[in-house]
């Protein structure tokens, strides 16, 4: 007798069982028994190899999934490290705009991911396949007649002359609303030759033109971008220091006193400083090519007027125009280097630029003296006028032209960002007092010290000025190399600037106290510090993004030039309080003026060491 078993079935299964039992000769019990017998018989009906193969397939799929996840994780990690290492810190004012831009970019990313998923294509696999194919095709790509090995599949990547753009379709903008254009760091390097912050309408054309120039050989960029701006800064150095050489002829011809000579020399710095902020804004808006070529024409007019002057006031106007004409020389060169060269090369190229430009100070000594004897100071300035015009024309014709839109960072917004940063106000007093003093002393008062205090004859005086000019030229290159190297040792340019200031103080003390040393030694250090702008602008590059480079450099340069003007003019006023003896002012006059200036620098150095408070959200930051 069969055992009775109670079975509870769902309504669906029970219905199917009842329908099957309606056929003749088939009962519900027979159907249930047959189904259970088939299910419980493991020996004959289950295909064991089929189960193994399915399990193996599942295992392989899981391994592939784990491999793909590792690739994705590593890719995300590398991308994050790249952006954290290369993207400059945003100012607080730019945070909100950056968040909005990031939201738009994320929407664009989501749209592109959705399109990829719907198309069933994997960008990662396509990229790996293209890279692998590029490696496989290497042995036979040199000849079009050769065939790849049998059975291999080669996907030849497209040849691109600049950068890969336009491969990913863009999501259309919402009706009635203009979509904000997204920009990346590479986009900024590609299109922002004038420091602009938005794309023009033909943005991709600008990217291709800029990318093609970036793909050009390094020597071509050196010839077309670097050297033309070096030539302009060379003239700036020459004009700045030439008065030390021509002071004697000017004094004898126009009967100038110490105060007149100080004013004539320092008015160059006055107009130079007054033009810095407008020029910095214009550099960020229109680019260094246009601004430098136009502004340099003022130096042409000023040099021609100086050469034709027959009174002190015409000399003063000519010298003022010269200062205006070369006001963009440094900041335009720095802006060009920032825009056209990799960021890791900027400190070194800044140093090389200032080193080569420092040869202008060398030219203002013995070579200028040779021309002074041959054609006089008027003929010398006529040659300088022609050279200025030629340099302006060369920059306009040789430097590559790339279209660029107006900068999105407003005039007041950009300057406010710079001037509201507490780090700027720790740096500016020390940088300006040291570098401005070095410029003032090298440009005029070193020569007067050699003549009045050390009683050097004309050849010895020019030799000392020549050594000082060489020291400034060599120090610019050395400081650029040192900044480039010490970054690898986690030593900031700011710390290096503080150390250079101490060396500068010791050199000035040696001059004031008449330490028994060869005069060219302390004065060589003074001249070398005149190129410490390499350190100051490297510090600014750490503080502000590229879009504010022109404004930041110009803002600091205002202090440099303003301090040089005050030092040169006030030194003349102090010296003028003593009565000259046989045409020479006494030693105490110069020592007093130099000591007052040194005291100001020491105070600025202590202010430089004070930790920088960042008051936003109560955060603080101590500088190193």
DRENPAPA-444620 format. One record per residue (C-alpha): residue in three letters; x, y, z. Coordinates in steps of 0.05 Angstrom, whole numbers, plus 5000, padded with zeros to 4 digits. Each point is the difference from the previous one (the first is absolute). Layout:
<atoms>
ALAXYZ ...
</atoms>
This chain:
<atoms>
UNK500050005000 UNK502950684980 UNK501150505056 UNK495550605001 UNK503550674992 UNK496650675006 UNK502650524950 UNK498150744998 UNK500550324932 UNK499250724977 UNK493850174961 UNK504050074936 UNK503449325006 UNK493649685025 UNK496250264940 UNK505349734952 UNK499949325036 UNK492349964995 UNK500250174926 UNK505249474986 UNK496149475040 UNK493950094954 UNK503449604945 UNK497749274997 UNK504049505042 UNK503850535040 UNK498650185072 UNK502750545045 UNK503749495044 UNK503449694939 UNK502350684976 UNK502850205068 UNK503549335007 UNK503250054931 UNK502450715013 UNK503049815067 UNK503449384971 UNK503250414945 UNK502350545048 UNK502949535052 UNK503749554950 UNK506950325000 UNK503849454966 UNK497450024929 UNK496350654985 UNK504750565024 UNK505550194952 UNK506050105046 UNK504850274946 UNK494950534982 UNK499650245072 UNK507650035005 UNK500550404937 UNK494850495024 UNK503650095067 UNK506650104964 UNK496950524956 UNK497250375060 UNK506949975033 UNK503350294938 UNK494950564997 UNK501250175073 UNK507650024988 UNK499050464939 UNK495550445041 UNK505250055055 UNK505450174949 UNK495750544969 UNK498550305069 UNK507550025016 UNK501350374934 UNK494550505015 UNK502450115071 UNK507250114978 UNK497850474944 UNK495950425048 UNK505750025050 UNK505050234947 UNK495250534973 UNK498850265071 UNK507450045015 UNK501350364934 UNK494750535014 UNK502150095072 UNK507350094979 UNK498850484941 UNK493750405017 UNK501650655038 UNK496150165064 UNK493950424986 UNK498850655036 UNK493950055044 UNK496750474950 UNK500649484945 UNK497349425041 UNK492650134984 UNK501250074925 UNK504249375001 UNK494449615034 UNK495050234947 UNK504949814945 UNK501249335032 UNK492549875002 UNK499450144926 UNK505949554985 UNK496949445041 UNK493550074961 UNK504049954936 UNK503649385026 UNK493449675019 UNK497250134931 UNK506149704966 UNK499949395045 UNK492749894983 UNK501650034926 UNK505749505008 UNK495649525039 UNK494450044950 UNK504949894942 UNK503049405036 UNK507150244989 UNK505550035052 UNK504750604996 UNK505149645044 UNK500249394954 UNK500250444937 UNK505850395029 UNK503949385022 UNK498849684932 UNK502450634964 UNK506350055043 UNK501549264991 UNK498850054926 UNK504750594995 UNK505549595034 UNK498749404954 UNK500250404935 UNK506750335016 UNK504449494961 UNK496250104935 UNK497150705001 UNK506150274964 UNK497849684934 UNK493150024969 UNK501449384958 UNK501349535059 UNK494249645031 UNK499049865074 UNK501049295024 UNK494549514982 UNK494549955051 UNK501650665035 UNK495250575005 UNK502950694998 UNK496050635013 UNK504150584974 UNK499050625043 UNK498750654965 UNK505850474989 UNK499250665037 UNK504350604991 UNK498050335065 UNK495449705051 UNK494049544999 UNK493750424999 UNK493049934975 UNK499749245008 UNK494550005053 UNK493350294980 UNK497450565043 UNK493250035032 UNK495850564969 UNK498450605044 UNK493150065031 UNK495150424959 UNK500350735017 UNK506249935043 UNK507250074979 UNK504149445029 UNK506250205039 UNK506249794962 UNK504549525038 UNK507450125003 UNK505549545024 UNK507250155019 UNK502349774931 UNK494850454968 UNK502950585038 UNK507049844976 UNK497349914929 UNK495850624988 UNK501850495054 UNK506050344970 UNK497650665026 UNK498149725068 UNK492649994983 UNK495149595042 UNK494649844948 UNK500049664932 UNK498650394937 UNK494549764953 UNK505149634957 UNK503349685061 UNK502049354968 UNK503650384943 UNK503950385053 UNK501649345035 UNK502649704936 UNK504350604983 UNK502850045071 UNK501049255004 UNK503850004934 UNK504750535026 UNK501049615065 UNK501749394959 UNK505450414965 UNK507249875018 UNK502550345063 UNK505250404962 UNK494550304957 UNK496350255061 UNK506650285026 UNK501150394936 UNK492950244989 UNK497750125072 UNK505750015050 UNK505550404965 UNK495650594975 UNK497750145071 UNK507149915027 UNK502150544951 UNK494850485027 UNK502149865072 UNK507350094979 UNK498350714979 UNK496450115066 UNK506349815038 UNK504350444956 UNK495450615008 UNK499549885075 UNK507650015013 UNK502550464944 UNK499650635043 UNK505749745044 UNK504550044938 UNK497550664971 UNK499450365067 UNK506650384992 UNK498350284931 UNK493150205023 UNK502650345063 UNK505250394960 UNK495250204944 UNK493850185041 UNK503150155068 UNK495849495038 UNK500349925075 UNK499149355039 UNK492550125008 UNK499150164926 UNK504049394980 UNK495949575048 UNK493550264972 UNK502149924928 UNK502149295011 UNK494249805045 UNK494450294956 UNK501149394957 UNK497649585058 UNK494250475014 UNK496749924932 UNK502149274999 UNK496249875065 UNK493950414980 UNK499249574937 UNK500549335034 UNK492849885020 UNK496950224934 UNK505249594962 UNK498849395044 UNK492550034985 UNK501350114925 UNK504949414999 UNK494749545029 UNK494950274950 UNK503850084934 UNK506449605010 UNK507450195003 UNK501050054925 UNK495450594988 UNK501450375064 UNK507649964998 UNK500650204927 UNK495550615010 UNK502750245067 UNK507349944977 UNK498750554950 UNK499650495058 UNK507349835016 UNK501750154928 UNK497050705006 UNK503150115069 UNK507049804978 UNK499550464938 UNK497650585044 UNK505549875051 UNK505250024944 UNK497350674974 UNK499050345068 UNK503050685014 UNK497250095071 UNK499149615064 UNK492449974992 UNK500549684930 UNK504849505029 UNK495049855055 UNK494249904950 UNK504349564956 UNK502249585059 UNK492749945023 UNK497949754931 UNK505649495000 UNK497549735067 UNK493049954972 UNK502549664937 UNK503749445035 UNK494849915056 UNK497349374968 UNK506749684987 UNK500449555061 UNK492749845010 UNK498849864926 UNK506049534999 UNK497649645062 UNK493049954972 UNK502649714934 UNK504149485037 UNK494049805043 UNK495549934939 UNK504649654952 UNK504649555041 UNK498849425049 UNK499150215073 UNK506049605024 UNK504550424954 UNK497450685022 UNK505050155056 UNK506049794957 UNK497650404939 UNK498650615045 UNK507149965024 UNK502849924929 UNK495850594976 UNK502450465056 UNK507249754990 UNK499950174926 UNK496550655013 UNK505250165053 UNK505050064943 UNK496550664987 UNK503050255064 UNK506749744976 UNK499150374935 UNK498550645039 UNK507250005028 UNK506249914957 UNK496549904932 UNK495850625013 UNK506250385021 UNK503349834934 UNK494050284962 UNK499850595047 UNK507150194981 UNK498649874926 UNK493250324988 UNK498150335066 UNK494049875044 UNK495250304950 UNK502349524945 UNK499649435050 UNK492750155015 UNK498450074926 UNK502549294990 UNK495849775059 UNK493850324969 UNK501249614935 UNK501249355039 UNK493550105039 UNK496050104936 UNK503249384969 UNK498549585061 UNK492650215000 UNK499449824927 UNK503449335010 UNK495349815057 UNK493950184959 UNK502349614938 UNK503649405030 UNK496149805062 UNK494349534978 UNK493150304996 UNK494449605032 UNK493050285008 UNK497650075072 UNK493750285033 UNK499550535053 UNK501749745069 UNK494249785043 UNK503650235063 UNK498150735007 UNK504950575010 UNK497950135071 UNK498549275017 UNK506949764979 UNK503750565037 UNK495649925061 UNK501849265002 UNK507450175000 UNK499850595048 UNK495349665049 UNK504649405007 UNK504050065066 UNK505749604970 UNK501250564949 UNK500750525056 UNK505249585036 UNK504149934936 UNK499450694969 UNK503650445052 UNK506249565004 UNK500349864925 UNK499050734982 UNK504850305051 UNK505749524982 UNK499149964925 UNK498150744993 UNK506250205040 UNK504549564957 UNK497250324937 UNK500850705028 UNK507249895023 UNK502249644937 UNK496550514955 UNK503250625030 UNK502850045070 UNK505249454994 UNK503650424948 UNK499550625043 UNK502849615060 UNK505949764958 UNK501450714976 UNK498750415063 UNK501949515057 UNK505149534969 UNK502950524952 UNK500549514942 UNK502050264932 UNK495549904940 UNK502849324976 UNK499849715071 UNK492950255011 UNK497649694935 UNK503649355017 UNK496349955066 UNK493450144965 UNK501749474949 UNK501349495055 UNK493450185033 UNK496349914934 UNK503249324990 UNK498249805071 UNK492650184988 UNK499949624934 UNK503249375029 UNK495950025064 UNK493450004960 UNK501949344968 UNK502649705065 UNK493750205038 UNK495749694946 UNK503949355004 UNK499950005076 UNK492550105003 UNK499149444950 UNK504449535042 UNK497850175071 UNK492749864984 UNK502049274997 UNK502750075071 UNK493550315025 UNK503350685009 UNK495350554979 UNK502150624960 UNK497450415059 UNK505149715048 UNK505550114948 UNK497850734993 UNK500750115075 UNK507049724999 UNK502150434940 UNK497450615039 UNK504749855058 UNK506049954952 UNK497850674970 UNK499950325069 UNK507149765014 UNK502550284934 UNK497050695015 UNK503049995069 UNK506849854970 UNK499250624955 UNK497450465056 UNK505449785051 UNK505550004947 UNK502049295015 UNK507049884970 UNK497749594940 UNK500850114925 UNK494450494983 UNK497549574943 UNK498349445050 UNK494450335042 UNK497750404941 UNK499749374958 UNK495349705052 UNK495750634996 UNK499549934924 UNK498549265006 UNK494050145045 UNK497150444945 UNK498049354964 UNK496649705061 UNK493550124962 UNK501149284977 UNK498449805072 UNK494350505010 UNK496349804937 UNK501049265015 UNK496750135068 UNK494250354965 UNK499249424952 UNK498749565061 UNK494850495027 UNK495850164938 UNK497449634938 UNK502450144929 UNK493850434985 UNK502550515052 UNK507449954982 UNK500250674964 UNK496350375055 UNK503949675057 UNK506850134969 UNK498050724983 UNK497350115070 UNK506749795031 UNK503950384947 UNK496550645021 UNK503349935068 UNK506849824969 UNK500150604955 UNK496850475051 UNK505349825051 UNK505550104949 UNK497250694984 UNK499650195074 UNK506949725016 UNK503350354942 UNK496650675012 UNK500250005076 UNK507449804999 UNK501350614958 UNK496150445048 UNK503949735060 UNK506850074966 UNK498150714978 UNK499950225074 UNK507749975000 UNK504150524964 UNK504349704944 UNK507550105005 UNK503550094933 UNK494049714965 UNK499549385044 UNK495149875057 UNK503049745066 UNK499949275020 UNK495450135060 UNK494550234952 UNK499749344963 UNK500849585063 UNK494250365033 UNK495549914939 UNK501949264992 UNK499049865075 UNK492950305000 UNK498249564942 UNK503049385032 UNK495850125063 UNK493749994958 UNK502149344968 UNK501349675068 UNK493150205024 UNK496949704937 UNK503949365012 UNK497149915070 UNK493050144971 UNK501449474948 UNK501349485055 UNK493350125035 UNK495349404989 UNK494650154948 UNK492949995030 UNK494749744953 UNK493750285032 UNK495049654955 UNK495949525042 UNK504750095057 UNK505749624968 UNK507350195012 UNK506249834961 UNK507250095023 UNK504850134944 UNK506649654995 
</atoms>
